[in-house]
Amino acid sequence: MTEQTAEVVGQRLHPLTPFVKGWGYFVVAAVALVNNEGLRQNLTFAGIGLAAVLVGGILLGALSWWFTKWQLTGDAIRVDSGFLFRRTRIIRFDRIQAIDVAQPFVARLFGMAELRMDVAGGGKSDGKLSYFSYAEAQELRTTLLVRAKGQQAAEQQESEQLAEAEAPPLLTVPTTRLLGATLLSSTVVGSAGALIWLIVATMVLNFHIGLFAGLPLLLGVVQPIWKQVVGNHGFTLSDTSHGLRTKRGLFDVQRQTVPPGRVQGLLITEPVIWRLIGWSRVELDIAGVAGQKEDGDNGNEGAQLLPVGERTEVAYVLSRVLPGFDLAAIQMHVAPERAKWLRPIGWRYLTYGVDDQVMVTTRGWVSRRTSIVLHHKTQSVRMEQGPLQRRLGLANVHVDTPLGPTDAIALHRDQAEAAALVQAQADRAREARRTVSAPLAVQTQPNPPRPDGSSSSAASPAEDSSDR
């Protein structure tokens, strides 16, 4: 695709796009056929049904393909789609942070690819454009990079990608560790235990519960394994001039760049079994990327910096994201002992600490959550008290950041200490914004503050269970 052809109005995507996008419906219909004894006995009717599903899916996909067109304008790429409800996406070049060429499994079989544009302030699907032939996707990516960043920057990024492919990664997560960490997660352990009990109760103890009730439990075992092991297969962390870059995925290879200066906060998660082994997971809030909610996604899910790593690896990646940062060197302040009336077991794990870069909070004894918020990324600081907290002279301090996994809350502090912490953190944030040269502002989605006087998530023991 040349610069001249890129300007033609109303170009369509690859003709095989309807099949690549809709093959899943045919697979679902085939699975339904296998599991239905009545349909298996009438193969003629079943064949007609499968053919109808296939033809219908192709026709609907063809209509969607026919009415989907894209074009390059002077300052944006425009995508028109939809035959019943028209939708127009206009992605300005100056909002494009990075562009990747991805090949999901089925698309790879046909030599096709999709463009994934990291758009500031946009959701995950807003920057997707699929499908092209692989060569056409590469050419369009180069054209967009030139429009977005200039010829020199585009050539530099292309050369960096070639160097990245040849250079050894900074860190690689073994698949065996991914599988072990997933099998030892609380979700899989709980679902597997309940599923085993259900099978024993049904087949040995003659409890008429029904194995059909075990499908949700089976899903609780299979879904995390698929998401973590298959989704994070081959996870590598590499270094580029634009920041750290992750690559992961067995069938759908995904790449993401962590630009310096756009990190809002970090979250370290340590389930109780992982802590015994010394494993942790690290997630990031990235301005304009993390926390974007899509269908079927968790709206508070951020960018994965490390799906599971040992303590030395966690310390290493933290030092790469925040130069000079040492989590172990921060003095943590434990909640007062009277907080045990609200958290009988977990009150010892309610801590906070600060240094010249960040504020750190921890909570949870079943699943430990360590939130790290940069001072100059703090949007607001507030103190909240529930009725039981007022009786005990306790309060929570919330450090508000853009929407994402990081949720920095200093829980159940002495109310005088909490008031002093609010003022001190506001001063630290103000001073940090004055001294730190921040990048250009991008659109984010802040957590909406609660009304004054409302109870926090940990105001009473009954509302505390999620972090224990």
C-alpha positions in Angstrom: 0.0 0.0 0.0 1.6 3.3 -1.1 0.8 6.8 0.2 -1.3 7.4 -2.9 -3.5 4.3 -2.5 -3.9 5.0 1.3 -5.8 8.1 0.5 -8.5 6.4 -1.5 -11.9 6.8 0.2 -13.8 3.8 1.4 -11.3 0.9 1.3 -12.6 -2.4 2.6 -10.9 -5.0 4.7 -9.6 -8.4 3.6 -12.4 -10.5 1.9 -11.9 -13.4 4.3 -12.5 -11.2 7.3 -16.1 -12.5 7.7 -14.9 -16.1 8.0 -12.0 -15.4 10.4 -14.4 -13.4 12.7 -17.3 -15.8 12.5 -15.7 -19.3 12.6 -16.5 -19.6 16.3 -20.3 -19.8 15.7 -19.8 -22.8 13.5 -17.6 -24.5 16.2 -20.3 -23.8 18.8 -23.0 -25.3 16.6 -20.8 -28.4 16.0 -20.3 -28.9 19.7 -24.0 -28.6 20.3 -24.5 -31.3 17.7 -22.1 -33.7 19.4 -23.7 -33.2 22.7 -27.3 -33.6 21.5 -28.2 -37.3 21.1 -31.4 -36.5 19.1 -29.5 -34.5 16.5 -26.8 -37.2 16.3 -29.5 -39.8 15.4 -30.8 -37.5 12.6 -27.6 -36.7 10.7 -29.4 -35.2 7.7 -31.3 -32.7 9.8 -28.1 -32.0 11.8 -26.1 -31.4 8.6 -28.7 -29.1 7.2 -28.6 -27.2 10.5 -24.8 -26.9 10.5 -24.9 -25.7 6.8 -27.5 -23.1 7.7 -25.4 -21.8 10.6 -22.3 -21.7 8.4 -24.1 -19.9 5.5 -26.0 -17.6 7.8 -22.8 -16.6 9.7 -21.0 -16.0 6.4 -23.9 -13.8 5.1 -24.0 -11.7 8.3 -20.3 -11.4 8.3 -20.3 -10.4 4.6 -22.9 -7.7 5.3 -20.7 -6.4 8.1 -17.6 -6.5 5.9 -19.4 -4.7 3.0 -20.5 -1.8 5.2 -17.1 -1.5 7.0 -14.7 1.0 5.3 -11.7 2.8 6.4 -9.8 5.8 5.0 -6.9 8.1 5.9 -7.7 11.8 6.2 -5.3 14.7 6.8 -5.1 14.2 10.6 -6.9 10.9 11.4 -7.9 7.4 10.3 -11.6 7.1 9.9 -13.5 3.8 10.2 -17.2 3.5 9.3 -19.0 0.2 10.2 -22.4 -1.3 10.8 -25.3 -2.0 8.4 -28.2 -1.6 10.9 -26.6 0.9 13.3 -23.9 3.0 11.7 -20.8 3.7 13.8 -17.9 6.0 12.9 -14.6 6.0 14.7 -12.1 8.8 14.1 -8.7 8.1 15.5 -6.5 11.1 15.4 -2.8 10.5 14.6 -1.6 12.6 17.6 -3.5 10.3 20.0 -1.8 7.2 18.7 0.9 6.0 21.2 2.0 2.8 19.5 0.9 0.4 16.7 1.3 -3.3 16.7 0.6 -5.9 14.0 -1.1 -8.9 15.6 -2.0 -12.3 14.2 -4.6 -14.3 16.1 -4.5 -18.0 15.6 -7.1 -18.4 12.9 -5.9 -15.2 11.1 -2.4 -16.6 11.1 -3.6 -19.7 9.2 -4.7 -17.5 6.3 -1.7 -15.1 6.4 -3.9 -12.3 7.8 -3.3 -9.8 10.6 -5.0 -6.9 12.5 -3.7 -3.5 13.5 -3.8 -2.7 17.2 -3.4 0.9 18.0 -2.7 2.1 21.5 -4.9 5.2 21.6 -4.6 7.6 24.5 -8.0 7.7 26.3 -9.5 4.9 24.2 -10.6 1.4 25.0 -9.1 -1.8 23.9 -11.4 -2.2 20.9 -11.3 1.4 19.8 -7.9 1.0 18.2 -8.5 -2.4 16.5 -8.8 -2.7 12.7 -9.1 -6.2 11.3 -8.3 -7.9 9.0 -5.7 -7.2 6.3 -3.1 -9.4 4.6 0.0 -9.5 6.7 2.0 -7.4 4.2 -0.8 -4.9 3.8 -1.0 -4.5 7.6 2.7 -3.9 7.9 2.6 -1.2 5.2 -0.4 0.5 6.7 1.3 0.4 10.1 4.4 2.2 8.6 2.1 4.8 7.0 0.3 5.5 10.3 3.6 5.8 12.2 4.8 8.3 9.7 1.6 10.3 10.0 1.6 10.0 13.8 5.3 10.5 14.7 7.1 11.6 11.5 9.3 9.8 9.1 12.4 9.8 11.4 10.5 8.5 14.4 8.8 5.8 12.3 12.1 4.6 10.9 13.6 4.7 14.4 10.7 2.6 15.8 11.1 0.1 12.9 14.8 -0.3 13.6 14.1 -0.7 17.3 11.7 -3.5 16.6 14.3 -5.3 14.5 16.9 -4.8 17.3 14.3 -6.0 19.9 13.7 -9.2 17.9 17.5 -10.0 18.0 18.3 -8.8 21.5 17.7 -11.2 24.4 14.8 -10.3 26.7 15.4 -8.9 30.2 13.1 -11.5 31.8 11.2 -14.6 30.7 8.4 -16.4 32.7 8.6 -20.2 32.3 5.4 -21.9 31.3 5.8 -24.4 34.1 5.7 -21.5 36.6 2.6 -20.1 35.0 0.8 -23.5 35.2 1.9 -24.0 38.8 0.8 -20.5 39.9 -2.6 -20.9 38.2 -3.2 -24.3 39.8 -2.3 -22.9 43.2 -4.5 -19.8 42.9 -7.4 -19.6 45.3 -10.0 -19.7 42.5 -8.7 -22.9 41.0 -8.1 -24.6 44.4 -11.5 -23.7 45.6 -13.3 -24.7 42.4 -11.4 -28.0 42.2 -12.1 -28.8 45.8 -15.8 -28.1 45.4 -15.9 -30.1 42.1 -14.3 -33.1 43.7 -16.7 -33.0 46.6 -19.7 -32.8 44.2 -18.5 -35.9 42.2 -17.9 -37.9 45.4 -21.3 -36.8 46.8 -23.1 -37.7 43.6 -21.4 -41.0 42.7 -20.4 -42.4 46.1 -22.7 -41.0 48.7 -25.8 -41.1 46.4 -26.6 -37.4 46.9 -28.9 -36.5 44.0 -27.2 -33.1 43.3 -26.5 -33.7 39.7 -23.2 -33.4 37.8 -24.7 -30.5 35.8 -24.3 -28.4 38.9 -20.6 -28.9 38.5 -20.3 -27.0 35.2 -19.7 -23.6 36.9 -17.1 -25.2 39.1 -15.4 -26.8 36.1 -15.4 -23.4 34.4 -13.7 -22.0 37.5 -10.9 -24.5 36.9 -10.6 -24.3 33.1 -11.0 -20.6 32.6 -8.1 -19.4 34.8 -5.8 -22.0 33.3 -6.7 -20.9 29.7 -6.4 -17.2 30.5 -3.2 -17.4 32.4 -1.3 -20.3 30.8 -2.4 -19.8 27.2 -2.8 -16.0 27.4 0.6 -15.5 29.1 2.5 -18.3 27.4 6.1 -17.2 26.5 5.8 -14.0 28.5 8.9 -11.9 28.0 10.0 -8.4 29.1 12.3 -6.4 26.9 13.8 -3.0 27.0 13.4 -0.4 24.2 14.0 3.4 24.0 10.2 3.9 24.3 10.1 1.9 27.6 9.6 -1.7 28.7 7.8 -3.9 26.3 5.9 -7.1 27.1 5.1 -10.0 24.7 2.8 -12.9 25.6 0.3 -15.4 24.2 0.3 -18.8 22.6 -2.4 -18.4 19.9 -3.0 -14.6 20.1 0.4 -13.0 20.5 0.0 -9.6 22.3 2.6 -6.9 22.7 2.4 -3.8 24.9 4.8 -1.0 25.6 5.1 0.7 29.0 6.2 4.3 28.2 8.2 6.0 30.9 6.2 8.8 32.6 2.8 7.3 31.9 2.8 4.9 34.8 0.1 6.0 37.4 0.6 3.3 39.9 1.5 -0.4 40.5 -0.3 -3.3 42.2 1.5 -6.3 43.7 -0.8 -9.3 44.4 0.3 -12.2 46.6 -2.2 -15.0 47.3 -1.5 -16.9 50.5 -0.1 -20.0 48.8 2.1 -17.9 46.5 3.5 -16.1 49.5 4.8 -19.4 50.9 6.6 -20.0 47.6 7.8 -16.4 47.2 5.7 -15.6 44.1 3.9 -12.3 43.2 2.0 -10.7 40.3 2.7 -7.1 39.2 0.2 -4.9 37.4 0.4 -1.4 36.2 -1.9 1.6 35.8 -0.9 3.3 32.5 -2.4 6.6 31.5 -5.0 6.1 28.8 -4.5 2.3 28.7 -5.0 0.6 32.0 -8.5 0.3 33.4 -10.3 0.6 30.0 -13.4 -1.6 30.4 -14.5 -3.7 27.5 -17.2 -6.4 27.1 -16.2 -9.4 29.3 -13.3 -7.6 30.9 -12.7 -6.4 34.3 -12.9 -2.6 34.3 -10.2 -2.4 37.0 -7.8 -4.7 35.1 -4.5 -3.1 34.3 -1.4 -3.9 32.1 0.5 -6.9 33.3 4.1 -6.2 34.0 4.8 -9.6 35.5 2.1 -12.4 35.6 4.1 -14.3 38.2 7.6 -13.8 39.4 10.0 -14.5 42.3 10.8 -11.7 44.8 14.1 -10.9 43.2 12.3 -10.6 39.8 9.6 -8.3 41.3 12.3 -6.1 42.8 14.1 -5.9 39.5 11.0 -4.9 37.4 10.0 -2.3 40.0 13.4 -0.8 39.8 13.1 -0.6 36.0 9.8 1.1 36.1 10.7 3.4 39.1 14.5 4.0 39.0 16.0 4.0 42.5 12.8 2.6 44.1 13.4 -0.1 46.8 10.2 -1.4 48.3 12.0 -3.2 51.1 13.6 0.0 52.3 10.3 1.8 52.9 9.3 2.0 56.6 5.7 0.6 56.9 3.4 1.8 59.7 1.0 -0.8 61.1 -2.6 0.0 62.0 -3.4 0.5 65.7 -4.3 -2.6 67.7 -7.9 -1.6 68.2 -8.4 -2.1 64.4 -8.7 -5.8 65.3 -12.4 -5.2 66.2 -13.0 -4.6 62.5 -10.4 -7.0 61.2 -9.8 -9.7 63.8 -7.1 -11.5 61.8 -6.0 -9.2 59.0 -5.4 -6.0 61.0 -1.7 -6.7 61.3 -1.4 -6.5 57.5 -2.9 -3.0 57.3 0.2 -0.8 56.7 1.3 2.2 54.8 4.6 3.9 54.1 6.1 6.7 52.0 9.3 7.8 50.5 10.3 10.7 48.2 8.6 9.0 45.1 5.6 7.0 46.2 3.1 6.1 48.8 2.6 2.4 49.5 -0.3 0.7 51.2 -0.9 -3.0 52.0 -4.0 -5.0 53.0 -5.3 -8.6 53.0 -4.0 -11.8 54.5 -5.6 -14.3 52.2 -4.6 -12.3 49.2 -2.1 -9.6 50.0 -2.4 -6.4 47.9 0.4 -3.8 47.9 -0.6 -0.6 46.1 2.1 1.8 45.0 1.0 5.3 44.0 3.4 8.0 42.6 3.1 11.3 44.4 2.8 13.4 41.3 0.1 11.1 39.9 -2.2 11.6 42.9 -5.5 13.1 41.9 -7.0 13.7 45.4 -6.7 12.5 49.0 -9.6 12.0 51.3 -10.5 10.7 54.7 -13.6 8.6 55.4 -15.1 7.2 58.6 -17.9 4.7 59.1 -20.0 4.6 62.2 -18.0 1.8 63.9 -14.8 3.6 63.0 -16.0 6.7 64.7 -16.6 4.8 67.9 -13.1 3.3 67.7 -11.4 6.6 66.7 -10.3 5.2 63.3 -10.5 6.4 59.7 -9.5 5.4 56.2 -7.3 7.5 53.9 -7.9 7.1 50.2 -5.4 8.2 47.6 -7.4 8.6 44.4 -5.7 7.7 41.1 -7.1 7.1 37.5 -9.3 4.0 37.1 -7.3 0.9 37.3 -6.1 -2.0 39.6 -4.2 0.3 42.0 -6.4 1.1 45.0 -4.2 2.8 47.6 -6.2 2.9 50.9 -4.6 3.3 54.3 -7.2 1.4 56.3 -8.2 1.9 60.0 -5.7 4.5 61.0 -6.0 6.6 64.1 -8.2 9.5 63.2 -5.5 12.1 64.2 -2.9 10.2 62.2 -5.3 9.9 59.2 -5.9 13.7 59.2 -2.2 14.4 59.3 -1.6 11.8 56.5 -4.2 13.5 54.3 -2.5 16.9 54.6 1.0 15.4 54.3 0.1 13.4 51.1 -1.6 16.5 49.6 1.6 18.5 50.2 3.8 15.7 48.8 1.6 15.5 45.7 1.7 19.2 45.2 5.5 19.4 45.6 6.0 16.4 43.3 3.9 17.9 40.5 5.9 21.1 40.8 9.3 19.4 40.5 8.6 16.4 38.2 8.4 17.1 34.5 5.2 15.2 33.6 4.4 14.2 30.0 1.5 15.7 28.0 -1.8 15.2 29.7 -4.0 12.4 28.3 -7.6 11.6 28.9 -8.1 9.3 31.9 -11.1 8.0 33.8 -10.7 8.9 37.5 -12.4 7.0 40.3 -15.4 9.1 41.3 -15.1 10.2 44.9 -17.8 9.1 47.3 -20.1 11.7 48.9 -18.8 13.3 52.1 -19.5 11.2 55.2 -20.3 8.0 53.3 -18.9 4.7 54.6 -15.8 3.3 53.0 -15.4 -0.2 51.8 -13.9 -1.2 55.2 -16.1 0.8 57.5 -17.6 -2.4 59.1 -16.5 -6.0 59.4 -19.3 -7.2 57.1 -17.9 -5.1 54.3 -14.3 -6.2 54.9 -14.4 -9.8 53.7 -13.1 -9.2 50.1 -9.5 -8.4 51.2 -9.1 -10.8 54.1 
